[in-house]
Amino acid sequence: QVQLVESGGGLVQPGGSLRLSCTASGIQLSEYTVNWFRQTPGKQREMIAQVAGRATKRYADSVEGRFTISRDNAKNTVYLQMNSLKPEDTAVYYCNIRSGCRDYWGQGTQVTVSS
């Protein structure tokens, strides 16, 4: 059974940093493109970062230069390092993979950026 678990969210002041983790069971994340999404109330889920293969990475314009996605295959985990956080980064963050026709999501982790 495939399971994705996000962790690392919390409350941080503007300008601060957090590192989110997405740990998988039932699959090897290294074999998949892994995406990070975020969602705020009343808005659609937005993809903000993606890692495909060993080192192909993409970022949304809103996070480019501030966020970094990376893999640790030994830990079967994908990270999202978030620096220079802004209040508008406040959201629930989800990791996602697609296997065949099916999307898998974690339960999400809340990130709140506020002074």
Chimera marker file (.cmm) of the C-alpha trace (Angstrom):
<marker_set name="trace">
<marker id="1" x="0.000" y="0.000" z="0.000" r="1" g="1" b="0" radius="0.5"/>
<marker id="2" x="1.392" y="3.366" z="-1.059" r="1" g="1" b="0" radius="0.5"/>
<marker id="3" x="1.578" y="5.995" z="1.635" r="1" g="1" b="0" radius="0.5"/>
<marker id="4" x="3.076" y="9.483" z="1.595" r="1" g="1" b="0" radius="0.5"/>
<marker id="5" x="3.625" y="11.326" z="4.864" r="1" g="1" b="0" radius="0.5"/>
<marker id="6" x="4.551" y="15.004" z="5.021" r="1" g="1" b="0" radius="0.5"/>
<marker id="7" x="6.157" y="16.572" z="8.058" r="1" g="1" b="0" radius="0.5"/>
<marker id="8" x="8.098" y="19.644" z="9.078" r="1" g="1" b="0" radius="0.5"/>
<marker id="9" x="5.441" y="22.309" z="8.920" r="1" g="1" b="0" radius="0.5"/>
<marker id="10" x="4.868" y="24.857" z="11.630" r="1" g="1" b="0" radius="0.5"/>
<marker id="11" x="4.784" y="28.513" z="12.545" r="1" g="1" b="0" radius="0.5"/>
<marker id="12" x="7.682" y="30.661" z="11.384" r="1" g="1" b="0" radius="0.5"/>
<marker id="13" x="8.355" y="34.386" z="11.226" r="1" g="1" b="0" radius="0.5"/>
<marker id="14" x="8.695" y="36.175" z="7.876" r="1" g="1" b="0" radius="0.5"/>
<marker id="15" x="12.201" y="35.682" z="6.533" r="1" g="1" b="0" radius="0.5"/>
<marker id="16" x="12.575" y="32.378" z="8.327" r="1" g="1" b="0" radius="0.5"/>
<marker id="17" x="13.112" y="28.870" z="7.025" r="1" g="1" b="0" radius="0.5"/>
<marker id="18" x="11.504" y="25.470" z="7.244" r="1" g="1" b="0" radius="0.5"/>
<marker id="19" x="12.308" y="22.116" z="5.739" r="1" g="1" b="0" radius="0.5"/>
<marker id="20" x="9.417" y="19.885" z="4.789" r="1" g="1" b="0" radius="0.5"/>
<marker id="21" x="9.814" y="16.143" z="4.348" r="1" g="1" b="0" radius="0.5"/>
<marker id="22" x="7.800" y="13.712" z="2.272" r="1" g="1" b="0" radius="0.5"/>
<marker id="23" x="8.506" y="10.126" z="3.253" r="1" g="1" b="0" radius="0.5"/>
<marker id="24" x="7.055" y="7.215" z="1.342" r="1" g="1" b="0" radius="0.5"/>
<marker id="25" x="6.202" y="3.630" z="2.119" r="1" g="1" b="0" radius="0.5"/>
<marker id="26" x="5.136" y="0.987" z="-0.343" r="1" g="1" b="0" radius="0.5"/>
<marker id="27" x="7.113" y="2.559" z="-3.185" r="1" g="1" b="0" radius="0.5"/>
<marker id="28" x="10.569" y="3.830" z="-3.978" r="1" g="1" b="0" radius="0.5"/>
<marker id="29" x="10.316" y="7.583" z="-4.460" r="1" g="1" b="0" radius="0.5"/>
<marker id="30" x="13.496" y="7.530" z="-6.522" r="1" g="1" b="0" radius="0.5"/>
<marker id="31" x="11.509" y="5.893" z="-9.322" r="1" g="1" b="0" radius="0.5"/>
<marker id="32" x="8.937" y="8.681" z="-9.504" r="1" g="1" b="0" radius="0.5"/>
<marker id="33" x="8.576" y="12.323" z="-10.295" r="1" g="1" b="0" radius="0.5"/>
<marker id="34" x="7.671" y="13.925" z="-6.983" r="1" g="1" b="0" radius="0.5"/>
<marker id="35" x="5.719" y="17.141" z="-6.707" r="1" g="1" b="0" radius="0.5"/>
<marker id="36" x="5.090" y="19.574" z="-3.882" r="1" g="1" b="0" radius="0.5"/>
<marker id="37" x="1.776" y="21.405" z="-3.941" r="1" g="1" b="0" radius="0.5"/>
<marker id="38" x="0.265" y="23.931" z="-1.603" r="1" g="1" b="0" radius="0.5"/>
<marker id="39" x="-3.281" y="25.041" z="-0.974" r="1" g="1" b="0" radius="0.5"/>
<marker id="40" x="-4.929" y="27.913" z="0.826" r="1" g="1" b="0" radius="0.5"/>
<marker id="41" x="-8.644" y="28.076" z="1.695" r="1" g="1" b="0" radius="0.5"/>
<marker id="42" x="-10.811" y="28.851" z="-1.303" r="1" g="1" b="0" radius="0.5"/>
<marker id="43" x="-8.015" y="28.344" z="-3.813" r="1" g="1" b="0" radius="0.5"/>
<marker id="44" x="-6.954" y="25.483" z="-6.037" r="1" g="1" b="0" radius="0.5"/>
<marker id="45" x="-3.978" y="23.404" z="-5.155" r="1" g="1" b="0" radius="0.5"/>
<marker id="46" x="-0.861" y="24.950" z="-6.734" r="1" g="1" b="0" radius="0.5"/>
<marker id="47" x="2.203" y="22.983" z="-7.789" r="1" g="1" b="0" radius="0.5"/>
<marker id="48" x="5.296" y="24.744" z="-6.530" r="1" g="1" b="0" radius="0.5"/>
<marker id="49" x="8.171" y="22.318" z="-6.988" r="1" g="1" b="0" radius="0.5"/>
<marker id="50" x="8.956" y="19.136" z="-8.848" r="1" g="1" b="0" radius="0.5"/>
<marker id="51" x="11.875" y="16.748" z="-9.024" r="1" g="1" b="0" radius="0.5"/>
<marker id="52" x="12.113" y="14.252" z="-11.869" r="1" g="1" b="0" radius="0.5"/>
<marker id="53" x="14.851" y="11.675" z="-12.183" r="1" g="1" b="0" radius="0.5"/>
<marker id="54" x="18.110" y="12.447" z="-10.458" r="1" g="1" b="0" radius="0.5"/>
<marker id="55" x="18.311" y="16.181" z="-10.855" r="1" g="1" b="0" radius="0.5"/>
<marker id="56" x="15.640" y="17.712" z="-13.082" r="1" g="1" b="0" radius="0.5"/>
<marker id="57" x="13.868" y="20.300" z="-10.980" r="1" g="1" b="0" radius="0.5"/>
<marker id="58" x="11.166" y="22.833" z="-11.664" r="1" g="1" b="0" radius="0.5"/>
<marker id="59" x="9.745" y="25.598" z="-9.516" r="1" g="1" b="0" radius="0.5"/>
<marker id="60" x="6.802" y="27.927" z="-9.641" r="1" g="1" b="0" radius="0.5"/>
<marker id="61" x="7.762" y="31.551" z="-10.194" r="1" g="1" b="0" radius="0.5"/>
<marker id="62" x="6.396" y="32.379" z="-6.746" r="1" g="1" b="0" radius="0.5"/>
<marker id="63" x="9.049" y="30.242" z="-5.011" r="1" g="1" b="0" radius="0.5"/>
<marker id="64" x="11.942" y="30.229" z="-7.493" r="1" g="1" b="0" radius="0.5"/>
<marker id="65" x="15.180" y="31.149" z="-5.762" r="1" g="1" b="0" radius="0.5"/>
<marker id="66" x="13.744" y="30.634" z="-2.280" r="1" g="1" b="0" radius="0.5"/>
<marker id="67" x="12.680" y="26.983" z="-2.229" r="1" g="1" b="0" radius="0.5"/>
<marker id="68" x="14.782" y="23.928" z="-3.073" r="1" g="1" b="0" radius="0.5"/>
<marker id="69" x="13.528" y="20.414" z="-3.690" r="1" g="1" b="0" radius="0.5"/>
<marker id="70" x="15.855" y="17.477" z="-3.136" r="1" g="1" b="0" radius="0.5"/>
<marker id="71" x="15.877" y="13.712" z="-2.714" r="1" g="1" b="0" radius="0.5"/>
<marker id="72" x="17.435" y="11.404" z="-0.172" r="1" g="1" b="0" radius="0.5"/>
<marker id="73" x="16.982" y="8.008" z="-1.761" r="1" g="1" b="0" radius="0.5"/>
<marker id="74" x="18.480" y="6.175" z="1.211" r="1" g="1" b="0" radius="0.5"/>
<marker id="75" x="15.696" y="7.585" z="3.385" r="1" g="1" b="0" radius="0.5"/>
<marker id="76" x="13.051" y="7.295" z="0.648" r="1" g="1" b="0" radius="0.5"/>
<marker id="77" x="12.312" y="10.950" z="1.285" r="1" g="1" b="0" radius="0.5"/>
<marker id="78" x="11.940" y="14.137" z="-0.734" r="1" g="1" b="0" radius="0.5"/>
<marker id="79" x="12.582" y="17.454" z="0.969" r="1" g="1" b="0" radius="0.5"/>
<marker id="80" x="11.419" y="20.975" z="0.345" r="1" g="1" b="0" radius="0.5"/>
<marker id="81" x="13.778" y="23.519" z="1.855" r="1" g="1" b="0" radius="0.5"/>
<marker id="82" x="11.955" y="26.814" z="2.186" r="1" g="1" b="0" radius="0.5"/>
<marker id="83" x="13.940" y="29.976" z="2.854" r="1" g="1" b="0" radius="0.5"/>
<marker id="84" x="13.023" y="33.653" z="3.016" r="1" g="1" b="0" radius="0.5"/>
<marker id="85" x="9.469" y="32.716" z="3.849" r="1" g="1" b="0" radius="0.5"/>
<marker id="86" x="6.720" y="35.257" z="3.302" r="1" g="1" b="0" radius="0.5"/>
<marker id="87" x="3.221" y="35.511" z="4.779" r="1" g="1" b="0" radius="0.5"/>
<marker id="88" x="1.825" y="34.556" z="1.371" r="1" g="1" b="0" radius="0.5"/>
<marker id="89" x="3.590" y="31.190" z="1.673" r="1" g="1" b="0" radius="0.5"/>
<marker id="90" x="1.101" y="30.276" z="4.387" r="1" g="1" b="0" radius="0.5"/>
<marker id="91" x="-0.715" y="27.165" z="3.199" r="1" g="1" b="0" radius="0.5"/>
<marker id="92" x="-1.115" y="23.446" z="3.632" r="1" g="1" b="0" radius="0.5"/>
<marker id="93" x="1.690" y="21.728" z="1.766" r="1" g="1" b="0" radius="0.5"/>
<marker id="94" x="1.251" y="18.345" z="0.102" r="1" g="1" b="0" radius="0.5"/>
<marker id="95" x="3.539" y="15.973" z="-1.712" r="1" g="1" b="0" radius="0.5"/>
<marker id="96" x="2.273" y="14.020" z="-4.665" r="1" g="1" b="0" radius="0.5"/>
<marker id="97" x="3.259" y="11.312" z="-7.111" r="1" g="1" b="0" radius="0.5"/>
<marker id="98" x="1.475" y="9.835" z="-10.054" r="1" g="1" b="0" radius="0.5"/>
<marker id="99" x="1.639" y="6.096" z="-10.674" r="1" g="1" b="0" radius="0.5"/>
<marker id="100" x="-0.114" y="5.068" z="-13.862" r="1" g="1" b="0" radius="0.5"/>
<marker id="101" x="-3.463" y="6.813" z="-13.799" r="1" g="1" b="0" radius="0.5"/>
<marker id="102" x="-3.543" y="7.297" z="-10.054" r="1" g="1" b="0" radius="0.5"/>
<marker id="103" x="-2.428" y="10.253" z="-7.983" r="1" g="1" b="0" radius="0.5"/>
<marker id="104" x="-1.173" y="9.690" z="-4.463" r="1" g="1" b="0" radius="0.5"/>
<marker id="105" x="-1.206" y="12.446" z="-1.856" r="1" g="1" b="0" radius="0.5"/>
<marker id="106" x="-0.064" y="12.803" z="1.677" r="1" g="1" b="0" radius="0.5"/>
<marker id="107" x="-2.231" y="14.248" z="4.430" r="1" g="1" b="0" radius="0.5"/>
<marker id="108" x="-0.546" y="17.643" z="4.200" r="1" g="1" b="0" radius="0.5"/>
<marker id="109" x="1.417" y="19.756" z="6.634" r="1" g="1" b="0" radius="0.5"/>
<marker id="110" x="0.462" y="23.274" z="7.676" r="1" g="1" b="0" radius="0.5"/>
<marker id="111" x="2.946" y="26.099" z="7.179" r="1" g="1" b="0" radius="0.5"/>
<marker id="112" x="2.094" y="29.429" z="8.751" r="1" g="1" b="0" radius="0.5"/>
<marker id="113" x="4.302" y="32.468" z="8.177" r="1" g="1" b="0" radius="0.5"/>
<marker id="114" x="3.426" y="35.219" z="10.594" r="1" g="1" b="0" radius="0.5"/>
<marker id="115" x="5.015" y="37.635" z="13.018" r="1" g="1" b="0" radius="0.5"/>
<link id1="1" id2="2" r="1" g="1" b="0" radius="0.2"/>
<link id1="2" id2="3" r="1" g="1" b="0" radius="0.2"/>
<link id1="3" id2="4" r="1" g="1" b="0" radius="0.2"/>
<link id1="4" id2="5" r="1" g="1" b="0" radius="0.2"/>
<link id1="5" id2="6" r="1" g="1" b="0" radius="0.2"/>
<link id1="6" id2="7" r="1" g="1" b="0" radius="0.2"/>
<link id1="7" id2="8" r="1" g="1" b="0" radius="0.2"/>
<link id1="8" id2="9" r="1" g="1" b="0" radius="0.2"/>
<link id1="9" id2="10" r="1" g="1" b="0" radius="0.2"/>
<link id1="10" id2="11" r="1" g="1" b="0" radius="0.2"/>
<link id1="11" id2="12" r="1" g="1" b="0" radius="0.2"/>
<link id1="12" id2="13" r="1" g="1" b="0" radius="0.2"/>
<link id1="13" id2="14" r="1" g="1" b="0" radius="0.2"/>
<link id1="14" id2="15" r="1" g="1" b="0" radius="0.2"/>
<link id1="15" id2="16" r="1" g="1" b="0" radius="0.2"/>
<link id1="16" id2="17" r="1" g="1" b="0" radius="0.2"/>
<link id1="17" id2="18" r="1" g="1" b="0" radius="0.2"/>
<link id1="18" id2="19" r="1" g="1" b="0" radius="0.2"/>
<link id1="19" id2="20" r="1" g="1" b="0" radius="0.2"/>
<link id1="20" id2="21" r="1" g="1" b="0" radius="0.2"/>
<link id1="21" id2="22" r="1" g="1" b="0" radius="0.2"/>
<link id1="22" id2="23" r="1" g="1" b="0" radius="0.2"/>
<link id1="23" id2="24" r="1" g="1" b="0" radius="0.2"/>
<link id1="24" id2="25" r="1" g="1" b="0" radius="0.2"/>
<link id1="25" id2="26" r="1" g="1" b="0" radius="0.2"/>
<link id1="26" id2="27" r="1" g="1" b="0" radius="0.2"/>
<link id1="27" id2="28" r="1" g="1" b="0" radius="0.2"/>
<link id1="28" id2="29" r="1" g="1" b="0" radius="0.2"/>
<link id1="29" id2="30" r="1" g="1" b="0" radius="0.2"/>
<link id1="30" id2="31" r="1" g="1" b="0" radius="0.2"/>
<link id1="31" id2="32" r="1" g="1" b="0" radius="0.2"/>
<link id1="32" id2="33" r="1" g="1" b="0" radius="0.2"/>
<link id1="33" id2="34" r="1" g="1" b="0" radius="0.2"/>
<link id1="34" id2="35" r="1" g="1" b="0" radius="0.2"/>
<link id1="35" id2="36" r="1" g="1" b="0" radius="0.2"/>
<link id1="36" id2="37" r="1" g="1" b="0" radius="0.2"/>
<link id1="37" id2="38" r="1" g="1" b="0" radius="0.2"/>
<link id1="38" id2="39" r="1" g="1" b="0" radius="0.2"/>
<link id1="39" id2="40" r="1" g="1" b="0" radius="0.2"/>
<link id1="40" id2="41" r="1" g="1" b="0" radius="0.2"/>
<link id1="41" id2="42" r="1" g="1" b="0" radius="0.2"/>
<link id1="42" id2="43" r="1" g="1" b="0" radius="0.2"/>
<link id1="43" id2="44" r="1" g="1" b="0" radius="0.2"/>
<link id1="44" id2="45" r="1" g="1" b="0" radius="0.2"/>
<link id1="45" id2="46" r="1" g="1" b="0" radius="0.2"/>
<link id1="46" id2="47" r="1" g="1" b="0" radius="0.2"/>
<link id1="47" id2="48" r="1" g="1" b="0" radius="0.2"/>
<link id1="48" id2="49" r="1" g="1" b="0" radius="0.2"/>
<link id1="49" id2="50" r="1" g="1" b="0" radius="0.2"/>
<link id1="50" id2="51" r="1" g="1" b="0" radius="0.2"/>
<link id1="51" id2="52" r="1" g="1" b="0" radius="0.2"/>
<link id1="52" id2="53" r="1" g="1" b="0" radius="0.2"/>
<link id1="53" id2="54" r="1" g="1" b="0" radius="0.2"/>
<link id1="54" id2="55" r="1" g="1" b="0" radius="0.2"/>
<link id1="55" id2="56" r="1" g="1" b="0" radius="0.2"/>
<link id1="56" id2="57" r="1" g="1" b="0" radius="0.2"/>
<link id1="57" id2="58" r="1" g="1" b="0" radius="0.2"/>
<link id1="58" id2="59" r="1" g="1" b="0" radius="0.2"/>
<link id1="59" id2="60" r="1" g="1" b="0" radius="0.2"/>
<link id1="60" id2="61" r="1" g="1" b="0" radius="0.2"/>
<link id1="61" id2="62" r="1" g="1" b="0" radius="0.2"/>
<link id1="62" id2="63" r="1" g="1" b="0" radius="0.2"/>
<link id1="63" id2="64" r="1" g="1" b="0" radius="0.2"/>
<link id1="64" id2="65" r="1" g="1" b="0" radius="0.2"/>
<link id1="65" id2="66" r="1" g="1" b="0" radius="0.2"/>
<link id1="66" id2="67" r="1" g="1" b="0" radius="0.2"/>
<link id1="67" id2="68" r="1" g="1" b="0" radius="0.2"/>
<link id1="68" id2="69" r="1" g="1" b="0" radius="0.2"/>
<link id1="69" id2="70" r="1" g="1" b="0" radius="0.2"/>
<link id1="70" id2="71" r="1" g="1" b="0" radius="0.2"/>
<link id1="71" id2="72" r="1" g="1" b="0" radius="0.2"/>
<link id1="72" id2="73" r="1" g="1" b="0" radius="0.2"/>
<link id1="73" id2="74" r="1" g="1" b="0" radius="0.2"/>
<link id1="74" id2="75" r="1" g="1" b="0" radius="0.2"/>
<link id1="75" id2="76" r="1" g="1" b="0" radius="0.2"/>
<link id1="76" id2="77" r="1" g="1" b="0" radius="0.2"/>
<link id1="77" id2="78" r="1" g="1" b="0" radius="0.2"/>
<link id1="78" id2="79" r="1" g="1" b="0" radius="0.2"/>
<link id1="79" id2="80" r="1" g="1" b="0" radius="0.2"/>
<link id1="80" id2="81" r="1" g="1" b="0" radius="0.2"/>
<link id1="81" id2="82" r="1" g="1" b="0" radius="0.2"/>
<link id1="82" id2="83" r="1" g="1" b="0" radius="0.2"/>
<link id1="83" id2="84" r="1" g="1" b="0" radius="0.2"/>
<link id1="84" id2="85" r="1" g="1" b="0" radius="0.2"/>
<link id1="85" id2="86" r="1" g="1" b="0" radius="0.2"/>
<link id1="86" id2="87" r="1" g="1" b="0" radius="0.2"/>
<link id1="87" id2="88" r="1" g="1" b="0" radius="0.2"/>
<link id1="88" id2="89" r="1" g="1" b="0" radius="0.2"/>
<link id1="89" id2="90" r="1" g="1" b="0" radius="0.2"/>
<link id1="90" id2="91" r="1" g="1" b="0" radius="0.2"/>
<link id1="91" id2="92" r="1" g="1" b="0" radius="0.2"/>
<link id1="92" id2="93" r="1" g="1" b="0" radius="0.2"/>
<link id1="93" id2="94" r="1" g="1" b="0" radius="0.2"/>
<link id1="94" id2="95" r="1" g="1" b="0" radius="0.2"/>
<link id1="95" id2="96" r="1" g="1" b="0" radius="0.2"/>
<link id1="96" id2="97" r="1" g="1" b="0" radius="0.2"/>
<link id1="97" id2="98" r="1" g="1" b="0" radius="0.2"/>
<link id1="98" id2="99" r="1" g="1" b="0" radius="0.2"/>
<link id1="99" id2="100" r="1" g="1" b="0" radius="0.2"/>
<link id1="100" id2="101" r="1" g="1" b="0" radius="0.2"/>
<link id1="101" id2="102" r="1" g="1" b="0" radius="0.2"/>
<link id1="102" id2="103" r="1" g="1" b="0" radius="0.2"/>
<link id1="103" id2="104" r="1" g="1" b="0" radius="0.2"/>
<link id1="104" id2="105" r="1" g="1" b="0" radius="0.2"/>
<link id1="105" id2="106" r="1" g="1" b="0" radius="0.2"/>
<link id1="106" id2="107" r="1" g="1" b="0" radius="0.2"/>
<link id1="107" id2="108" r="1" g="1" b="0" radius="0.2"/>
<link id1="108" id2="109" r="1" g="1" b="0" radius="0.2"/>
<link id1="109" id2="110" r="1" g="1" b="0" radius="0.2"/>
<link id1="110" id2="111" r="1" g="1" b="0" radius="0.2"/>
<link id1="111" id2="112" r="1" g="1" b="0" radius="0.2"/>
<link id1="112" id2="113" r="1" g="1" b="0" radius="0.2"/>
<link id1="113" id2="114" r="1" g="1" b="0" radius="0.2"/>
<link id1="114" id2="115" r="1" g="1" b="0" radius="0.2"/>
</marker_set>
